[in-house]
Amino acid sequence: MSGNARGHPDGHRDDMNAASLLRLGLFGSIAFLIASTLPHDLMAASLSSLLWIGAMISAMLAAFVGESLTAPHLTRWDEAAVLVLLSILLGWFVDPQAMMSHVQAMRS
């Protein structure tokens, strides 16, 4: 039976990676579904915010569970990093003027 440096079977690492990717995809899909219900001009901003919130939740869970930053498999820390990166990238596509016009329209 092959294994990694810490003696865990490679199959265990593959299962951990698959679970991490599934969590990441599931959260991204749900965040996109929620953001798609908003007006088109607000979609990028809301999706960016939802991904940021997801990253913070993932990081808090990783710290609470005590996951290692240097684990040989994907962890919640990796998920948080991907979510933060996507959130920052989406932030570049936010139109502040469109957001302000929507906020002012909602106030009146």
C-alpha positions, 0 to 999 in steps of 0.5 A: 500500500502506497502512502504519503510522508506521514503514513496516510494512504493516498486514498485518504488524501484523495478523499479529503481533496474531493470533499474539499473541492465538493464543499468549495463548489457547493458554496460557490454554486449557492452563492452564485444562485443567491447573487443571481436573484439580484439586479444585474448591476448588483450581482458582482458586488453581492457575489463578491461579498458572499464569497468573502463571508464564505472565506471567513467562515471557512477560515474560522472553521479551519482554526476551530478544527485545528487544520494544519496550513501545511497539510499534504491535502486540501484543507479549509485554509485552501478553500478560504484562500480560493474564496478570498481570491475570487472575491477580490477578482470579482471586486474589480468588476463592481460598478460603484455608480450603478450600486449607488443608483440602486441604493438611492432608488431603494431609499426613495 
